[in-house]
Amino acid sequence: MFAFILRRLIQAVIVMISVAFIAFLLFQYVGDPVVFLLGQDATPDQIRSLRADLGLDKPFFIQFGHFLLNAVQGEFGLSLRQGAKVSRLIAERFPATMELSTVAAVLALVLGIPMGVYSALRRGSFLSQLFMTISLLGVSLPTFLIGILLILVFSVNLGWFPSFGRGETVKLGWWSSGLLTADGWHHVVLPAITLAIFQLTLIMRLVRAEMLEVLRTDYIKFARARGLSDRSIHFGHALKNTLVPVMTITGLQLGGLIAFAIITETVFQWPGMGLLFIQAVTFADIPVMAAYLCLIALIFVVINLIVDMLYFVVDPRLRVGKAGGH
């Protein structure tokens, strides 16, 4: 187990260094931060002085080393557009993105897994066919279109939910939470559904496919021959083995919720990191773009590491294989 975790940690470090290198290249080849900070009317002496202060006059790999050192400490300099520390801007927006992604992930899992199981066990039923039709729509329709349709129906026509913003929040130290207020929950419903729909349909179809595959295996036939009840076979044996491969894909998809919340946050003007990143791209705010890239990569690496560890714990074949190898 220790060797397995150690290998994954080494891989994670390599991935993060590679992503940090790509983020660092943004500073080198996507505009000049000195020009952004001083403007077009700056004198050569001012430009030379600021480049020296920022360390931009040093060799490439020394600059990259300083960038890595600062990135490990969570420092990415100042936002070229807002003039504030990037770490502070990220810290302000991070809770909003995490809460939206968490609510969407819970929705996708709580609804997607039962829908997938039902579709596999009752393939010919009307409800199963309805679930499959909904899943096709969820996979096919773009996220921004789903968001606009939800706003049109539930905000404009029915007036049930607000169409933008995060609502009332409560401060818990540096963390701000909208999930502790009724207004916060009222605001999160539509963007969470918009963000969850694609993941929900993907999980549902994946669970259904895996469940159908497991139900055809020999040990399920043997369980039926022993006289076990359908409930015991379906939920004690089939579902348990179905969730082993599903867990890996689902974990990565949950990381994708955070990374790809950009569109949803833009449609609903949700004050999260995705909206901050879109604004940074619009104004070529390179420090914010680099920080966002590194943070999303870190989230993916951590989730992937957790999923690998859970996979190792849940699937006894991996432990047996490791033991046999030793």
C-alpha positions as CSV (number, residue, x, y, z in Angstrom):
1,M,0.0,0.0,0.0
2,F,2.8,2.4,0.9
3,A,4.7,1.7,-2.3
4,F,1.4,2.2,-4.3
5,I,0.8,5.6,-2.6
6,L,4.5,6.7,-3.0
7,R,4.3,5.9,-6.8
8,R,1.1,8.0,-7.1
9,L,2.7,10.8,-5.2
10,I,5.7,10.9,-7.4
11,Q,3.5,10.9,-10.5
12,A,1.4,13.7,-9.0
13,V,4.6,15.8,-8.4
14,I,5.7,15.3,-12.0
15,V,2.3,16.3,-13.3
16,M,2.2,19.5,-11.1
17,I,5.7,20.5,-12.2
18,S,4.7,20.0,-15.9
19,V,1.5,22.1,-15.4
20,A,3.5,24.8,-13.5
21,F,5.9,24.9,-16.5
22,I,3.0,25.5,-18.9
23,A,1.6,28.2,-16.6
24,F,5.0,29.8,-16.4
25,L,5.2,29.9,-20.2
26,L,2.1,32.2,-20.1
27,F,4.3,34.8,-18.5
28,Q,6.9,34.4,-21.1
29,Y,5.0,34.3,-24.4
30,V,1.5,35.8,-23.7
31,G,2.1,39.5,-23.5
32,D,4.5,41.4,-21.3
33,P,3.4,42.0,-17.7
34,V,5.7,45.1,-17.5
35,V,3.8,46.8,-20.3
36,F,0.5,45.9,-18.7
37,L,1.6,47.4,-15.4
38,L,3.2,50.5,-16.7
39,G,1.3,51.2,-19.8
40,Q,2.4,52.1,-23.3
41,D,3.9,55.5,-22.3
42,A,6.5,54.1,-19.9
43,T,10.1,55.2,-20.4
44,P,12.8,52.6,-21.1
45,D,14.3,53.3,-17.6
46,Q,11.0,52.6,-15.9
47,I,10.6,49.3,-17.9
48,R,14.2,48.3,-17.1
49,S,13.7,49.0,-13.4
50,L,10.4,47.2,-13.1
51,R,11.8,44.1,-15.0
52,A,14.6,44.0,-12.5
53,D,12.2,44.3,-9.5
54,L,10.0,41.5,-10.9
55,G,13.1,39.3,-11.7
56,L,12.3,39.2,-15.4
57,D,15.9,40.1,-16.3
58,K,17.2,36.8,-14.9
59,P,17.8,33.6,-17.0
60,F,14.8,31.5,-17.9
61,F,15.3,28.6,-15.5
62,I,16.1,30.9,-12.6
63,Q,12.8,32.6,-13.2
64,F,11.0,29.2,-13.4
65,G,12.6,28.2,-10.1
66,H,11.3,31.4,-8.5
67,F,7.9,30.8,-10.0
68,L,7.8,27.2,-8.6
69,L,8.9,28.4,-5.2
70,N,6.2,31.1,-5.1
71,A,3.6,28.7,-6.5
72,V,4.2,26.2,-3.7
73,Q,3.5,29.0,-1.3
74,G,0.3,29.9,-3.2
75,E,1.7,33.2,-4.5
76,F,1.3,34.2,-8.2
77,G,1.9,37.9,-8.0
78,L,-0.6,40.7,-8.6
79,S,-3.6,40.7,-10.9
80,L,-2.8,42.9,-13.9
81,R,-6.4,44.0,-14.1
82,Q,-7.4,44.5,-10.5
83,G,-4.0,45.3,-8.9
84,A,-4.7,42.9,-6.0
85,K,-2.9,39.7,-4.9
86,V,-3.9,36.8,-7.0
87,S,-4.0,34.5,-4.0
88,R,-6.6,36.8,-2.3
89,L,-8.7,36.9,-5.4
90,I,-8.7,33.1,-5.7
91,A,-9.4,32.7,-2.0
92,E,-12.5,35.0,-2.3
93,R,-13.9,33.0,-5.3
94,F,-12.9,29.5,-4.3
95,P,-15.7,28.8,-1.8
96,A,-18.4,29.8,-4.4
97,T,-17.0,27.3,-7.0
98,M,-16.5,24.5,-4.5
99,E,-20.1,24.8,-3.1
100,L,-21.6,24.9,-6.6
101,S,-19.6,21.9,-7.6
102,T,-20.3,20.0,-4.4
103,V,-24.1,20.5,-4.7
104,A,-23.9,19.5,-8.4
105,A,-21.8,16.4,-7.6
106,V,-24.3,15.3,-4.9
107,L,-27.2,15.7,-7.3
108,A,-25.4,13.7,-10.0
109,L,-24.5,10.9,-7.7
110,V,-27.8,10.7,-5.7
111,L,-29.9,10.7,-8.9
112,G,-27.5,9.1,-11.4
113,I,-26.7,5.9,-9.6
114,P,-30.4,4.9,-8.8
115,M,-31.5,5.9,-12.3
116,G,-28.7,3.7,-13.8
117,V,-29.6,0.7,-11.6
118,Y,-33.3,1.0,-12.4
119,S,-32.6,1.3,-16.2
120,A,-30.5,-1.8,-16.1
121,L,-33.0,-3.9,-14.0
122,R,-36.2,-2.7,-15.8
123,R,-34.9,-2.3,-19.3
124,G,-38.3,-2.5,-21.0
125,S,-40.3,-0.3,-18.7
126,F,-41.6,3.1,-19.7
127,L,-39.7,4.9,-16.9
128,S,-36.4,3.2,-18.0
129,Q,-37.0,4.4,-21.6
130,L,-37.8,7.9,-20.3
131,F,-34.5,7.9,-18.3
132,M,-32.6,6.9,-21.5
133,T,-34.2,9.7,-23.5
134,I,-33.4,12.2,-20.8
135,S,-29.8,11.0,-20.7
136,L,-29.5,11.5,-24.5
137,L,-30.8,15.1,-24.2
138,G,-28.4,15.7,-21.2
139,V,-25.4,14.5,-23.2
140,S,-26.4,16.2,-26.4
141,L,-27.5,19.7,-25.2
142,P,-24.7,22.2,-24.5
143,T,-24.4,23.4,-20.9
144,F,-25.0,27.1,-21.7
145,L,-28.2,26.2,-23.6
146,I,-29.5,24.1,-20.6
147,G,-28.8,27.1,-18.3
148,I,-30.5,29.6,-20.6
149,L,-33.6,27.3,-20.9
150,L,-33.8,26.9,-17.1
151,I,-33.5,30.6,-16.6
152,L,-36.3,31.2,-19.2
153,V,-38.7,28.7,-17.6
154,F,-38.0,28.9,-13.9
155,S,-36.8,32.5,-13.6
156,V,-38.5,34.5,-16.3
157,N,-41.8,32.7,-16.8
158,L,-42.5,31.1,-13.4
159,G,-40.4,33.4,-11.2
160,W,-39.5,30.5,-8.9
161,F,-35.7,31.0,-8.7
162,P,-33.3,33.9,-9.3
163,S,-31.3,34.0,-12.5
164,F,-28.0,35.3,-11.3
165,G,-25.8,35.8,-8.3
166,R,-25.0,33.7,-5.2
167,G,-27.5,35.2,-2.8
168,E,-26.9,35.8,0.9
169,T,-23.7,34.3,2.4
170,V,-22.3,33.7,5.9
171,K,-18.7,34.3,6.7
172,L,-16.9,31.4,8.5
173,G,-13.4,32.8,8.8
174,W,-12.0,33.3,5.3
175,W,-14.6,30.9,3.9
176,S,-18.0,32.3,2.8
177,S,-21.0,29.9,2.6
178,G,-24.3,30.4,0.9
179,L,-25.5,26.9,2.0
180,L,-26.3,28.2,5.5
181,T,-29.0,30.6,4.3
182,A,-32.3,30.0,2.6
183,D,-31.5,32.7,0.1
184,G,-28.2,31.0,-0.7
185,W,-30.0,27.7,-1.4
186,H,-32.5,29.5,-3.5
187,H,-29.8,30.9,-5.7
188,V,-27.8,27.7,-6.1
189,V,-30.6,25.5,-7.4
190,L,-30.6,26.4,-11.1
191,P,-26.8,26.6,-11.6
192,A,-26.3,23.3,-9.7
193,I,-28.9,21.6,-11.9
194,T,-27.3,23.0,-15.0
195,L,-23.8,21.8,-13.9
196,A,-25.0,18.4,-12.8
197,I,-27.1,17.4,-15.8
198,F,-24.2,16.2,-18.0
199,Q,-22.5,14.4,-15.2
200,L,-25.8,12.8,-14.0
201,T,-26.6,11.4,-17.4
202,L,-23.0,10.2,-17.8
203,I,-23.1,8.4,-14.4
204,M,-26.5,6.9,-15.2
205,R,-25.4,5.5,-18.5
206,L,-22.1,4.2,-17.1
207,V,-23.9,2.5,-14.1
208,R,-26.5,1.0,-16.5
209,A,-23.8,-0.4,-18.8
210,E,-21.7,-1.8,-16.0
211,M,-24.7,-3.3,-14.2
212,L,-25.8,-5.1,-17.4
213,E,-22.3,-6.5,-17.8
214,V,-22.1,-7.7,-14.2
215,L,-25.6,-9.3,-14.4
216,R,-24.3,-11.5,-17.2
217,T,-21.3,-12.9,-15.3
218,D,-21.0,-16.5,-14.0
219,Y,-21.0,-15.6,-10.3
220,I,-24.4,-13.9,-10.7
221,K,-25.8,-17.0,-12.4
222,F,-24.3,-19.1,-9.6
223,A,-25.9,-16.8,-7.0
224,R,-29.3,-17.3,-8.7
225,A,-28.7,-21.1,-8.7
226,R,-28.2,-21.0,-5.0
227,G,-31.6,-19.5,-4.6
228,L,-30.6,-16.0,-3.4
229,S,-33.3,-13.3,-3.6
230,D,-33.2,-10.8,-6.4
231,R,-32.7,-8.0,-3.9
232,S,-29.6,-9.8,-2.5
233,I,-28.2,-10.5,-6.0
234,H,-28.9,-7.0,-7.4
235,F,-27.7,-4.9,-4.4
236,G,-25.5,-7.2,-2.5
237,H,-23.4,-8.6,-5.4
238,A,-24.1,-6.8,-8.7
239,L,-24.2,-3.2,-7.6
240,K,-21.2,-3.6,-5.4
241,N,-19.1,-4.9,-8.3
242,T,-20.6,-2.3,-10.7
243,L,-19.4,0.6,-8.5
244,V,-15.8,-0.5,-8.6
245,P,-15.0,0.7,-12.2
246,V,-17.7,3.4,-12.0
247,M,-15.9,5.0,-9.0
248,T,-12.8,5.7,-11.0
249,I,-14.6,7.5,-13.8
250,T,-16.9,9.3,-11.4
251,G,-14.0,10.7,-9.4
252,L,-12.5,12.2,-12.5
253,Q,-15.8,13.6,-13.6
254,L,-16.3,15.3,-10.2
255,G,-13.0,17.0,-10.8
256,G,-14.3,18.1,-14.1
257,L,-17.3,19.7,-12.4
258,I,-14.9,22.2,-10.7
259,A,-12.7,22.7,-13.8
260,F,-15.6,23.1,-16.3
261,A,-17.9,25.2,-14.1
262,I,-16.7,28.2,-16.2
263,I,-19.7,28.1,-18.6
264,T,-22.3,27.7,-15.8
265,E,-20.7,30.5,-13.7
266,T,-20.7,32.8,-16.7
267,V,-24.4,32.1,-17.6
268,F,-25.6,32.6,-14.0
269,Q,-23.0,35.3,-13.1
270,W,-22.0,33.0,-10.3
271,P,-19.0,34.8,-8.5
272,G,-16.7,31.8,-8.6
273,M,-13.2,31.0,-10.0
274,G,-14.7,30.2,-13.5
275,L,-16.1,33.7,-13.9
276,L,-12.8,35.1,-12.6
277,F,-10.9,33.1,-15.2
278,I,-13.2,34.3,-18.0
279,Q,-12.6,37.9,-17.0
280,A,-8.8,37.2,-16.8
281,V,-8.8,35.8,-20.3
282,T,-10.8,38.8,-21.6
283,F,-8.2,41.2,-20.2
284,A,-5.1,39.0,-20.6
285,D,-4.6,38.9,-16.8
286,I,-1.8,36.3,-17.0
287,P,-1.1,35.8,-13.2
288,V,-4.8,34.9,-12.6
289,M,-4.8,32.6,-15.6
290,A,-1.6,30.8,-14.4
291,A,-3.0,30.5,-10.8
292,Y,-6.3,29.1,-12.0
293,L,-4.4,26.5,-14.3
294,C,-2.2,25.4,-11.4
295,L,-5.1,25.2,-8.9
296,I,-7.3,23.1,-11.2
297,A,-4.4,20.8,-12.0
298,L,-3.9,20.3,-8.2
299,I,-7.6,19.6,-7.7
300,F,-7.5,16.9,-10.4
301,V,-4.3,15.4,-9.0
302,V,-5.7,15.2,-5.5
303,I,-9.0,13.7,-6.6
304,N,-7.2,11.2,-8.8
305,L,-4.9,10.2,-5.9
306,I,-7.9,9.7,-3.6
307,V,-9.8,7.6,-6.3
308,D,-6.7,5.5,-6.8
309,M,-6.4,4.8,-3.1
310,L,-10.1,4.0,-2.8
311,Y,-9.9,1.7,-5.8
312,F,-7.0,-0.1,-4.2
313,V,-9.0,-0.5,-0.9
314,V,-12.2,-1.6,-2.6
315,D,-10.9,-4.0,-5.2
316,P,-9.2,-7.0,-3.5
317,R,-7.7,-8.1,-6.8
318,L,-5.2,-5.2,-6.7
319,R,-4.1,-6.2,-3.2
320,V,-3.8,-9.8,-4.2
321,G,-1.8,-8.9,-7.3
322,K,0.6,-6.7,-5.3
323,A,1.0,-9.5,-2.7
324,G,1.7,-12.0,-5.4
325,G,4.2,-9.7,-7.1
326,H,6.1,-9.5,-3.8
